[in-house]
Amino acid sequence: MQKTPAECTTMADVRVEIDRLDRALMKLLAERWSYIDRAAEIKRPLKLRADIPARVAEVRENARRHASELGLDPDFYEGIWAQLIDHAIAHERRLLGEADE
C-alpha cells in the first residue's frame, strides 16, 4: 500500500516508495519516448529536421518553469531535460537518416 513520506517510519518504507516512484518515472519516460518515435514519423514526410531549435528552447524553458513551480532546482532539472532532448534528437536523426550528415 502506498505511503506518504510522513507515513514512512522506516528506511525500508522509504525505499519501497522511492522504488515505486522510480518505476512510475520509467513508465512515463517510456511513454515520452513513444512520442519521440511518432514525431520522427510525422517529420519525415514534412521534411522537418530532428533538431528544431525553437522547440528545444521551449522544452528547456518548460522544464525550468515546472521545476521552479514545484520547488525544485531549475538548473538541475533543465540539465536533465537537456540530456533527454539531446538523446531524443540523436535518435530522431538516426530515424530520419540525418545521422550520416
Residue pairs with C-beta under 8 A, 6 or more apart in sequence:
2 17
2 20
3 13
3 16
3 17
5 14
5 17
7 13
8 14
8 17
29 84
32 84
33 88
36 88
36 91
36 92
37 91
37 95
39 92
40 50
40 91
40 92
40 95
40 96
41 95
42 48
43 49
43 50
43 92
43 96
44 95
44 96
49 96
49 98
50 89
50 90
50 92
50 93
50 95
50 96
50 98
51 89
51 92
51 93
56 85
56 89
59 81
59 85
60 78
60 81
60 82
60 85
63 74
63 77
63 78
63 80
63 81
64 74
64 75
64 77
64 78
65 74
66 77
67 73
67 74
67 76
67 77
67 78
68 74
90 99
92 98
93 99
